[in-house]
Amino acid sequence: MNALKCNFCDKICTNGVTRIKFHLACIKGFNVKPCPKVPSDVKKEMTTLLLMSNDAREKKVEALENVRGKVNLDHSEGEESDEDNGNAIVMLKSKPSTSSLKSGSIDKFYRSSTIEESVQKKSLSEKTQTKLSTQEREVKRNRACEYICQFFYEASIPHNVVTLPSFACMLEAVGRFGKDLQGPSAYEMSGPFLQKRKKKVMDTFKSHRETWELTGCTVMTDAWTDRKHRGVMNLVVHSAHGALFLNSVDCSAVKKDGRYIFELVDQCIEDIGAEKVIQVVTDNASVNIAAANLLKAKRPSIFWNGCAAHTIDLMLEDIGNLAEVDKTITQARQLTVFLYAHIRVLALMRSVLKKDLVRSGVTRFATAYLNLKSLQDNKNGLQKLFRSDELHEMGYLKKDKGDKAKKVVKSEAFWKRVDISVDFFEPMANVLRRMDSDVPAMGFFYGCMLDAKKEILLRFDNDESRCKSVLDIIDNRWDNKLKKPLHLAGYFLNPYYYYPNKVQMEKEGKFRAAVITCITTMIEEDDEQDAMIEELKTYRAGKESFGTDIATRQRKNKNFDPATWWLNHGTSSPNLKNLAVKILSLTCSSSACERNFSAFEHVHTKKRSRLLSDRLRDLVFVKVNSRMIDKRENKRRDPIEKIIEDVLDDDENEFITGIVPEAIVQVEQEQPDIQN
């Protein structure tokens, strides 16, 4: 609907909701008159909404201008720059134009602007533009966009790639060049320019390697088979500086057994430097257990742990398979599939809810949780939708699927089960969010698991009988896979958890024993081991540098970085400090490795099947590391939700397609624990 009626003065506003907001806020603009009868509280609320919307729009524009402002045609990769790690701002050096074919015709009349000057000029020009010039620019922009879109259509490029920062940089570079830009040839794109981009990515490795030297790192690996039965194995390194993609190996022609995985991982460790690698993290497949045993025999100072994110996802799967939860997911799927199966119904739903209902998670049961949570949050809107005359007049509710969907929405028993299922899922999903991010999590994993169990109990009024099945699922997976020396030591060495729970930790003994195991495994010199054991006394007592006012205050903040806390306040125990920083800088998951499989599949298309293997690896190398940089910079992203422009593009989302994946029987034979 394009017309909206004011409930206070009956004025009708057309062409969007923004005009009615200006009307109710009594702000002149958009050719609407202020409402003479609007209550003061509504006026204040509308003003707040407009200000928030304007702030969000300005931040988005500013972020895009910052990205485009980094474009610099006076400097290229491999040339002199004033940067330390490849991410710093390049110092601009103006060069006189030698040919009108190489620069825009106006370039000869002025020097190159700095980024700040360009932004200021752009802001000023926008304020002084006349209505006519704005209209002329819009006409020209539309014509230019037609050419851009035609290229996308012919090349069958997904339209959501325009959201990539590199697309904005490309437009800025073309605009700064001016007329007669000759684009790269196919040879240049797959040869010289690919190598330049690879070198640019490799230049960022310097800061990563420095971090590996100071705090150690984790090697991640995971094998995967795509829909065309090509075998791929990714190798990623994680440290306090973030994740770094090293290599992607096509292992289609080999047997992916424990020996093969061990040899790949061992070579990766050799390339990095064995003294810098603290642990290897993989999923819990039996072949990885075999590889772990081989690595332990050769490199006993390196731990091998299972992936926490993978294990937590298995917990979510087990919870999702509980009879009542499975019934709830099935009914929720019936509802969402109906809503997304008809264009008119979908349009009406979006107009009522003001957003999409279905969400896409990184795994099947993350998707299940996200959609149950979305249903819970939109319960009132959905009930309003199914009461509306518009939906009834469409006639879809008279059909079998529509009738079932209507019964689901009207069923209070269904909504009660949704609440219960969310209470089961959500605490563990929040742990998954914490473990699935690029932030080091070893110091928080054990504590987050304890907090999640307490929260589940609290949601059921501390009546264990109401949630015992879920708590048993968590304990069975957790006890078997994720209570290893590094996990326990990380909990002990995190002052946020240690000091409030010191008595209980020391009574149990397993946490101190885990720290001693880490000391004897990671440290060779007896004198250094003894010094660390002695320094544990100072840490336990909370004295000297551990007991200062600032150290005591900062350790009470859950959002702090425990590794940084040790660097700042562990100076009275220098040997223990170095060990603690290394342990607390570790990740618990290999999800950074697992999420990169799609990159290989996108690059390894039929059209590129004849590419030389080195060139293919270079393409994957550039693509994946660029994505990792973007991911680190996007702090607001939900780690358990897919990065997707339109949920309708997700062909694997059963809450849209209605197609339930065939049950995958994953045999995880219980192997003896690897004693590090």
FIDREN-46883 format. One record per residue (C-alpha): residue in one letter; z, y, x. Coordinates in steps of 0.05 Angstrom, whole numbers, plus 5000, padded with zeros to 4 digits. Layout:
aZYX...
END
This chain:
m500050005000n497950695028a501851114977l509451204977k513551564924c519851964940n525651714899f528852404897c523252894880d517752404858k512852684909i507452184929c505652135003t499451775026n496951505093g503151165121v510651145123t511351685177r509452235128i514952035078k519952025136f517952745154h518552925080l525652635074a527752925141c525453615117i521253705179k514654065172g508753675198f503453175177n501653645120v507753465078k512953915046p520453815056c524053465000p528453964961k532953424932v534252954990p541752805002s544453025070d546052315093v538952085079k536152695113k540452565174e538451825176m530951995172t531652505227t535151995271l529551485258l524151985276l527752175340m528651445360s521351305345n519251915386d523651715445a520851005445r513751275443e515051765500k518151215543k512150775531v507351335549e511451505611a511550775634l503950735626e502951385663n507251135720v503050505725r496550885724g499351405772k499950865826v492450815830n490051115896l482751105916d484351425984h487850786007s486250056005e490049416020g490349286094e489850026112e495450466138s500850606088d508150816087e510850196052d516049686072n514749116024g508249225988n511649525927a513150225955i509050835937v503050925982m502651596018l496351945994k491552196046s485952646022k479052506051p473052956044s467552666000t461252506038s456852325980s456352515907l454851785892k461651575918s465752085879g465452485815s461353115821i467453555812d471353215868k468453675921f471854285892y479154065896r483853645937s486652985911s492753085868t499252735878i501852295823e506952815801e501653365799s496952925758v502252785707q504153525702k496953745695k495753215642s501853435603l499754175608s492554025588e494953635527k498954235504t493254735512q487554315484t484154605423k482954195361l475554175377s476453915448t481253385422q475953155372e470653145426r475052725472e476452235415v468952145402k467652025476r473551545481n470851145422r464051085455a467250855520c471550355484e465350065451y462649885520i469249595542c469949175479q462748925484f464448655554f470648305526y466548005468e460947745513a465747455565s470447145512i476447485545p482847465504h483948155474n491348185492v489748245566v489248995554t496848995555l496948805629p498849375676s492849195720f488149365662a491050075658c490350135733m483049915729l481550455677e485050975718a481250785781v474450805745g476251485716r478351775783f471951525816g467351885769k460051735755d455651185785l461150695803q457950045826g462549475807p464148885852s459048325858a460847605842y461147475917e465748075930m470347885872s471247165895g471047315969p473047966004f476848285946l480547635929q482847596002k484948326000r489148205939k492047575969k493947966031k497148495987v501347965953m503247656020d505548326045t511048305993f513647666025k517048066080s522948276036h523447566008r523847266078e529247756098t533347536038w532246796055e535046956124l541247296096t543146906034g538846276036c534046025983t532345475933v525945065934m523344885864t518144375848d515344055786a509543605770w505243685709t499043385677d494543825634r490443635573k484743415618h489442945656r489243365720g495543295760v498743935788m504944055829n507744755838l512244975895v516445605884v522045915926h527746285893s532846745925a537047355907h530647765914g527147355860a522146795853l516046715898f510246245885l508045885948n502845365929s499844945874v497444255894d492343855856c495143145858s490442825808a488042305857v494842085884k500841705858k506342195843d512141755865g518541935902r515341885970y509742365952i514442885923f519142825982e513542946032l511143575995v518143855990d519843676061q513644036087c515444646045i522444646075e519444586145d514945186132i520645616107g525745376158a530844836141e536645286160k534745776104v534245256048i540745116011q538144675954v532144365919v531944415843t527543965799d527943645731n531642995722a525842495725s527141855762v521741995814n525542625834i531942225842a528141775891a525442385928a532542665932n535142035965l529642076018l531142806031k538542666037a537142156091k532942656132r536343316116p543643176095s545343916096i540844076036f543043945965w538443675910n540343875839g537443785770c534744375730a540144685685a534944995637h531644315628t538343975614i540444515565d533844445529l535243705523m541943885492l538244325442e533543755427d539343275415i542543795368g535843885333n535443135320l542043125282a540542935210e542743585177v539544025230d533043635228k532843705152t533944455159i528344535210t523644135165q525044585105a524545215147r517744965172q515344865100l517145585085t513945905146v507545485143f506545705071l507546435089y502646415147a497345975113h494746525067i492347205091r494547585029v501447255029l502247405103a500248135094l505248205037m510747875078r509548335136s509748945091v516448725062l519748505127k516449045170k515348525224d513247805237l517847245215v515746685262r517446715336s515046285394g519745995445v518345715514t520245015490r519944665423f527344705407a527945415434t522545565382a526645195329y532845625344l528946275347n525846145278l532245925245k535546555272s529646975246l530346655177q537846805178d536647535197n531247615143k534547235086n534947835040g527848055054l525147355040q528947294975k526247984955l519147744973f519547134929r522247544871s516548044876d511148094822e505748164876l507147464904h507447144835e500947474813m497247164872g498246484842y500146114905l507145954881k504245504826k501345034878d505344474911k506644814978g508245474946d513045144897k516644784954a517245434994k520145794933k525345244923v527345294996v528446054991k532445984927s536745414954e543645664975a544844975006f538945115052w541545785074k548445485087r545244955132v541345505168d547945855184i550945205209s544845035251v544745725283d552145655298f550544995333f544545265371e546145985389p551845905440m547545415480a541345835471n545046425502v546945985562l539545795567r537746535568r542546645626m540046035665d532646155650s532446845680d530847025752v537947275765p542146815809a546546415762m550445905804g556846295798f556446335722f553745665699y560245275693g563945865662c558245995612m558445265591l565945295578d565045955540a559445645497k563845065477k569545545459e564845965418i562245365379l569445175362l571045895343r565045915295f567945305260d574945585256n577245155315d576344535271e573544045322s571843525268r566443995241c562644055307k564843435346s557843145347v555143765381l560743815431d559643075449i552243215460i553943785508d559143385547n554642765554r548943165585w553443635625d557943105655n552042675677k547543195708l550643875722k557643795751k555443755823p558844085884l554844735881h556144835806l563644725815a564045135878g560245715845y565445725789f571245715840l568246265883n566546735825p572747195822y571347355749y573146645731y577646445789y583446935784p584746895708n584246125712k587146015782v592945575762q588645105721m583245065774e588144905830k591544375787e585044015772g583244015846k575843845836f573644565845r577044655912a574443965932a567344195914v568144805959i570444366017t564443906004c559844506009i563244736073t562544056107t555343976082m552644666099i556644816163e555944396226e561044716272d568144446265d571345106285e567545486231q569444966179d576745026198a576345786195m573545756124i578945286100e584145766129e580846366096l581346026028k588746196030t587246936031y582346875974r587346475933a592846985944g588247565928k590847945988e587848406041s580648616023f580948165960g586948535933t584749265937d584549665872i576949705872a576148955885t580948795829r577549265781q570449045796r571748295789k573848385716n566748585696k562747965673n556148325685f557548435759d554148075816p559347615849a555247555913t555348305921w562748305906w563847835964l559548256010n563748875992h570648575988g570547926028t571048266096s577947976110s574847276106p568147346142n566546606148l568146446076k564547076055n557946836085l558546156050a560446475983v554646955985k549746385997i552445955940l553046535891s545846755906l542946095882t539345945817c540945345773s534045235743s526845085763s524045435702a520445955746c516445365771e515145035704r512645675670n506745725719f502945115696s498845515647a496345965704f493145355737e489945145672h487145845659v484145895728h481745165732t476545225676k470044835671k466145435696r470345435759s470444685769r465744755829l470145265864l472545075933s479644835930d482045395977r479045925932l482145605871r488945605904d488046335923l486546515850v492746155826f496846465882v494847175863k495447065788v502346735789n505547205838s502847815801r505947525737m512547425772i512748145795d511348375724k516847915698r521948195747e520248905725n520648735650k528248715642r528048725566r524148085559d527647495525p527346925576i526846385522e521346725482k513946675500i510247295522i505047315467e501447895434d500547565366v504546955343l498346715307d495146585375d500346045390d496845405371e502844995391n507845325344e509444815289f512545365246i505445635237t501045015243g505744525209i503744005261v509843665290p508743415361e509042675369a515742445393i515742415469v520241865493q522942115559v526341555596e531641845641q534541245675e541641365696q541441375771p547441385817d549642095833i546942365898q552842465943n551243085984
END
